[in-house]
């Protein structure tokens, strides 16, 4: 097993209490005041950081960069031999292993499961390739990954890799030049909605009861790009549940905290490579963002199978319906629920006529942008000006959402060199 190194600060240090915090770990560090400089939810400057990390701004001649951030290539990919226990086929796991096998890095910061709790994430600092396997699979909840930066540096590691979600990667990139490492490689995982592990387990109870079992029997749960959730069980069984059949209406309104409902970085735009699923149509979806990202993909060689992503369907109707429901929910009004008899029919139709592939990914980005604007306007209107970049306003403009003078970001899109 991989184990975290002892921290130079107290092992039981608690995060400094902050508004809109996902506990990335900086507030647990020896310099917690750096949160004011680095937090994604205070005054993020994506244009400047994208220019610094990738060497260029989003290219207006490539419309998909408005959605997904700078990238060199987008690919549909899968390991030729899937890794047992991986959430998908194991691309992220294998990159971590190869980085350590080849000596490209001294250590990898990642997540594993908390002992005795399969679903609760625990940050670990991995120094042996064989220990990366313990980090495979899905964890749900918040975990202070970046609190391990100081132990990593204290242990003498100078070249590290970080496998993280956007609200961990943003502060890492802001502080990168201050951390004392020779090189930091970032493998990014997309993320739009997170919650506490306890609340996720409540959702898991509801899903398990729906299919006639208990949460203790569930070993895997994943939202797929074909409008289904895949659930696997200890007995080897598998169940695919259409999105429309999920018990979402039984969850509390704040099941997803405001941080996740106002996140503007689903696709982890500051990573060297993003490894997700939205545009993969059953396989993984890679965004190779810069030269280092290309090197990470090359580490896999013939072990990975790559193809060109497809795109089909039209997203506008789905996004407009999402906007209407989000406005109602934010205003405290009941959602317009679909009649039970109609749900199976619509669930059957959506994978066939709804947005698929890259169009599905674009739809999700527009939905997240819509959600951000609607919820911030209601709950934190003063934050809109600093939290929402110009490119997010561009995503919601076709749906009638435009910024007032007081809402427009002071950080203009960086100029293309």
C-alpha positions, 0 to 999 in steps of 0.5 A: 500500500502507498502511505502518506509521508508525515507532515511537517505541520501537525498531523491532525491540522484542520482546514482554516474555515473559509467561504466556498472551500473544497479543502484542497489542502492549502489552508492546512499548510504552514502558510494557510493565508495563501488561499487568498492568492490561490483559491479558484473561488476567490479571484481566479485569473484563468486567461493569465494561468492558461497563458503561463501553463500552456504558452498561449491563450484559447484560440478563437479560431478553434471554437472547442477551446472556448468549451474545453480550454487550450489543447493540442489534440482531443482523443478517444482512448482506451488501454488495450488491456484494461486494468482490473479495478480501474474506474475506466480502463486505467489510463490515469493509473498507467501514466502514474506507474510509467512516470515512476517506472521511468524515473521521470518523477520522484513521487506522485500525489494522488488519492486512495481509499481511507482504510475501512471506507472504500468511498472516502478519499485519502491523499497519498504520496506514492514513490513506487510504481507498484503502489499506484494500483491502490489509487485506482477507482472512484472516491467521492468527497473532499480530501486535502491533496495539496497538504502533501506538497510540504511533506514531499518537498521535505522528503527531498522530492524535486520532480513530482506529478499530481493527479487532481481535480480542478479545484486542486489544480488551480491553486497548485498552478498559482503557487507552483513557482513558490513551492520549490520543486524543479518540475510539477507534472499535472494529470487532470481529472474532470469534475463538475459535481462533488459532495461530502462522502456522507451525502454520497453514501446517502445517494448510494443507499437510495440507488441501491434500494431502487435496484433491490440491494444495499449500498454495502453490496455496491463496488462501483458507480459511474455516470456514463456519456450514454445517459446511464449510470453503471452500478457494479456489485460484489457478486459480479453483477452489473446494472445500468440505470437511465439518468431519468430513473435516478432518485435525484428528487429525493436529495436535499437542495444543497446536496451539491454545495455552492462550490460545485454549482459554481465551478467554471472548470469542468475540464481541468484546463490547467492540467498537462493532460486531462483524462475523462469520459464525457467525449469518449462515447464509452471509452476515455476522453483525452485532452492533450494540452501541451508538450508535457501532455504529449510526453505523458501519452507517449509513455503509454506507447502501444499499451493505449488505443486511440481514435478520433472522437465523434459528435452527434445530436444537438445540445440546445434543447437539452441545455435550454431545459436544464436552464429552465429547471435550474432557474426554478430550483434556484428560486425555490420552486418545485421542478417540473417532474416528468410523468413516471409512465414517460420516463422509460420512453425518454430514457430509451430515446435520449441515447439515440437522439440526444447529444453524443460524443463531443456534442454531449461534452459541449452540452455539459459545459454549457449546463455547468456555465448556466448553473454557475450564473444562476446560482451565483446571482441568487446566492453570491451576486457580488462574487460573479464579477471575480469568479466568472471568466469571459469565456463562461459568459460566451457559453451562456449568451445563446441562452439569454444570459448576459452580464451586467456591467457589475458582473463582467470579469476584470480579467480579459481573455489573454491575447494570442501571441 
